[in-house]
């Protein structure tokens, strides 16, 4: 509970402080994949990164998203007629991370290469709905269970945005990094940490972007 209150305070502080001044704001829409350590599976993710540009080099904001991973585990085999059929337990994990984000950029490269490299650090909290089935041996029925896990989450992302032309407001982005998400319920813990890879677009919101520094 203390962690949730702490993260909520950080998110609220960022939201109020960045909206109290006329900072330029952008919204990133990103689709990608991520690896989960304990199930040893890749899953799909959709994230939205809202940022307020404090200046051309630094930005603050928050990043909500949703991550889905599915995996199967073989429990046993049963003879069905003249063939052997596997008895499997299916699991689906739905993770909703909400992160405070700080981004550092290198805008000096844009005038020459049309790209802006950046580093984004995220810190927040994740909630995971784990939905799984437990087959009843000897019958065709199964028991379905759902559990809620949660825990602190942080991520470190390296990426770059590309401007296809001076008249275009949209920037294309590609990024990769690592997310730490060890989620627990009581004495149970599932490590959903792993690498993440995203592609997407950035679009300006509201005010025009701050003036970019010229290359030396």
C-alpha positions, 0 to 999 in steps of 0.5 A: 500500500505504501508503494502505491501511495508513493507512486500515485503521489509522483504521478499526481505531482508530474501531472499538476506541475506540467499542466501548470505551465504552457509546456509543449506536449506530445503523445506516443502510441507504441506497439511491441513485444516483451519477454517475461522471465518466469513463463519464458515467453514473449507477449504483446504490449500496447503503451501510450507515453504522454510527455511535457517538454521542459526544454529540447533536452528534457521531458516529464510525463507518464506511461500507461499500457497493457501487456498480454502473455499466454503460455501452456504447460504440459501436465501429463499424457492420456491415451485417447483411442490409439493416440496419446493426447497431452493434458495441458494447463493454459495461462493468460497474464494481463499486466497493466503498468502505470509509470512515471517517465523522465526522458533525456534527448539529443536534439542536436542530431535532428538537423543533420540526420533527421533523428533524435536519440533518447533515453527514458526512465520509468518508475511505477506500479503494475497490476497483473490479472492471471487467468489459468485453467487446471485440468481434472485428470481422468475427465474432460473438465477443468477448473478455472482460476483468476488471481491478482498480482501487483508490484513495483515496476521500473524500466530503462528504454533506449530509442530514437525518433525519426522525422520524415519531413519538416512539414510533418508533425508525426515522428516515427519511433523505435526503441528497446530496453529492459523492464523489471516487474516482479509481481506478487500475491501474498507469498507468491511471486512471478517474475515478468521482467525482461527485454521490451521492443516497441515501434510507434509514432509521436504526435504533438499535442496543444502548444508548439514544440520548443525551439530546437538548438542548432547544430554546431 
